[in-house]
């Protein structure tokens, strides 16, 4: 039985970082990947039903009036609160991470040389937890 690949959205205005993440995910995971340079483009394509979104915190490097990551996160959650969103930023500040979590991000990862590994681990953990939760709910419904 073939399982369907997870669909990953990568959203970042830093074209070089975005391309390097895309290459890492395509070569080292079994995900399908769609990339977007703005939050607006990500929102326009939510009908493609991503399983997870990795979203840059800033997002105004290309268009100064573009939505930032928090605004994009809020709109994603308003459309579909079940999509896990991992926020990504060059800022290693606890208040930024707390703000992201307050806006219902699944996690916050700092851009670094280990960012891909941390993102991969977070996504794996999320889907592992989700599977365990479904199994537990299935067992509890039968008791």
N, C-alpha and C positions, 0 to 999 in steps of 0.2 A: 504494500500500500504506500503510495507516494504522498508525502505531506507537502502542503503548499508552503512556499518560501515566505518568510516574514518580509513585509514591506517597510522600509526605513526611509523617512524623509530627513535630509540634512539641510539645515537652513543657516547660512552664514554669508555675510557680505565680503569676507576675506576670501577672494577667489583661490588663492594658493592653498590656504588651509582647507577650504572646502574640497578642492580637488584631491588633496592628499588624504583626507578622511574618506572620500568616496573610493579611492583606490584601495585603501586599507580594508574597508568593509567588503568591497567586491572580491578581493583576492583572499581574504582570511576568514570570511564568514559565508553563510549560505543565504544571505539577504538579497532582496532586490532593493535598489537604491534610486531615489529621485532626489535631485539637488535643486535648491532655490537660493537666490541671492537676496531676496527680501521676504519679509513676513507676509506681505500682500500676495506674492506669488504662491507661497505655501498655502494660504487660506483659499485662494482660487482653486487649488488642486486637492483640497481635502476630500473631494468626491472620489479620489483614487484610493481612499480608505487605508491610510498608513496604519501599521501596527504600533509604530513608535516614531517619535519625532525628536531629533536632536536640534536644539534651537539656540542660536547665539544670543547673548544678552543684549548687545548693542544694536546692530543692524542698520546703522545710519551712515555707513562709510560710502555708499554709492549714491544714495539719495538722501539729502539732509532732512527732508520732510517725511522720510519713510517711518513706518511704525518701528518702535524698538521691540526688543524681545519680550518684555513684560506685557506690552499691549497685545502682541501677537499671541502670547500664552493665554491671556485672558479671553481672547476671541476664540482660540482653539477650544478652550474648556467650555465656553458658552455654546459652541456648536456640538462638541462631543466630549463630555467630561471623562470618558473612559479611555481616551488615548493617552498613554504615558508620554510625558514630555520631559526630556533631560535638558536642563539649561547648561550652556557652555559659555565660558567667559575667560578673558585674559586677567580679569580682576580676581585676586586672591583675598577677598574681603568677606568677613563673616556676615556683615550686614547685607551684602548683595545676595549671598547664599540664603540667608533667612528670608529676604524679600521674595526670592524665587519660590521657596518652599511655601510661603504664605499665599502665593498666587497659584498653588497646587501643582508645582513642578514635582515630578517624581524624584529628581535628584539634581545636583549641581556639580559640574566638573570644571576644573580650572584647565585652560589650554596650556599644555606642556608637552614634553616629549613622550609622556606616558598617557596622554589623554585618550588615545584610541583604546589602549588596554583597559583603562578605567571605564570607558563607555561600553565596551564589549562586556565587561564583567557586570555592570549595572543592568544592561538589557537582559543578559542571561538570568540574573537574579530576579528581575521583575517577572519574567515569564515562568520561571521555576516556582516562584511564590504564587503566581496566578493559577498554575496547574494544581498545586497542592491545595489551594483554597477551593477550587472547583471539586476536587476529589473529596475533601472534607465535607463540603456542602452536600455532595451526593450521598455520602455515608450517613450524615446527620438526618437527611430527609427519609432514610429508610429505617431509622430507629423508632 
